[in-house]
Amino acid sequence: MIHAIELTLLTLIAVACWIGCIGMLRMHTPTQALHYLALPAGIASALLPFAVFCATGWSMATAKAVLIALFLSATNSVVAHATARAFRVRRHGHWKPEPNDRIEFLGGSSMQ
C-alpha cells in the first residue's frame, strides 16, 4: 500500500514538472514563462517530502526534504521577481517604468 502512495506522489511530481516545462515552452515571452515555474517549485516541492516520508518514515532524509521544500517555497517568488526584473533591464536598459511604457492595471485597463 505504501509503495502505491509513493508511486502516486512521484507521478504527480513528474506530471507537475512536465506541465510546467510544456507551459514554459508555449509562452511567447520569458516573463510569461516564469509563471509556469510555480508548478515544479511549489507543488512538486511540497509533495516530495510526503513521498520521502512514505519511503523512509520520519528520518534525516525526510527532515532534509522538508527543509528543502520550505526553502524553495520561501525563495520562489523572490527568484521569479529578480529574473523578471533582469529580463526588463536587458530589454529596456532600466527597470523603472516610464510614462511611455505600457502598464497593465488590475482593472484591466492599460496606460498607453
C-alpha positions in Angstrom: 0.0 0.0 0.0 2.8 2.4 0.9 4.5 1.8 -2.5 1.3 2.7 -4.3 1.2 6.0 -2.4 4.9 6.7 -3.1 4.3 5.9 -6.8 1.3 8.2 -6.9 3.1 11.1 -5.3 6.1 10.7 -7.5 3.8 10.5 -10.6 2.1 13.7 -9.5 5.5 15.4 -9.0 6.6 14.3 -12.5 3.4 15.5 -14.1 3.6 18.9 -12.4 7.2 19.3 -13.7 6.2 18.3 -17.2 3.2 20.6 -17.3 5.5 23.4 -16.1 8.0 22.7 -18.8 5.5 22.4 -21.6 3.8 25.6 -20.3 7.1 27.5 -20.4 7.8 26.4 -23.9 4.3 27.5 -25.1 4.6 31.1 -23.7 5.5 33.9 -26.0 7.7 36.0 -23.7 10.2 34.9 -20.9 8.2 36.8 -18.3 5.1 34.8 -19.2 7.1 31.6 -18.9 8.1 32.5 -15.4 4.6 31.8 -14.2 4.9 28.1 -15.0 7.8 27.7 -12.6 5.3 27.7 -9.8 4.3 24.1 -10.6 7.6 22.4 -10.1 8.8 24.8 -7.4 5.5 24.9 -5.5 3.5 21.8 -6.0 6.3 19.3 -6.7 8.5 20.5 -3.8 5.5 20.3 -1.5 4.7 16.7 -2.4 8.3 15.5 -2.3 8.7 15.4 1.5 5.5 13.3 1.7 6.9 10.8 -0.8 10.2 10.6 1.2 8.2 10.2 4.4 6.3 7.3 2.9 9.5 5.7 1.7 11.7 6.1 4.8 9.4 7.2 7.7 10.5 10.1 9.8 14.2 10.2 9.2 17.0 12.6 8.4 16.1 12.3 4.7 12.6 13.4 5.5 13.8 16.4 7.5 16.1 17.4 4.7 13.3 17.2 2.2 11.1 19.3 4.4 13.8 21.9 4.8 14.5 22.0 1.0 10.7 22.3 0.3 10.5 25.2 2.8 13.5 26.9 1.2 12.1 26.6 -2.3 8.7 27.9 -1.2 10.3 30.9 0.5 12.6 31.8 -2.3 10.5 31.0 -5.4 8.7 34.4 -5.6 11.9 36.3 -4.9 13.8 34.5 -7.6 11.0 34.9 -10.1 10.8 38.6 -9.4 14.5 39.1 -9.8 14.5 37.1 -13.0 11.6 39.2 -14.4 13.5 42.4 -13.4 16.6 41.1 -15.2 14.6 40.5 -18.3 13.2 44.0 -18.2 16.7 45.6 -17.7 18.1 43.6 -20.6 15.2 44.7 -22.9 14.8 48.3 -21.8 18.1 49.2 -20.1 16.3 50.1 -16.9 13.8 48.6 -14.6 11.7 51.6 -13.6 8.5 52.2 -15.7 8.5 55.3 -17.8 5.4 57.3 -19.0 5.6 55.8 -22.5 5.7 52.2 -21.2 2.5 50.1 -21.4 1.5 49.3 -17.9 -1.4 47.0 -17.1 -3.6 47.6 -14.1 -5.7 45.2 -12.1 -8.9 46.7 -13.5 -7.9 45.5 -17.0 -7.3 49.0 -18.4 -3.8 49.9 -19.6 -1.9 53.2 -19.7 -0.5 53.9 -23.1 
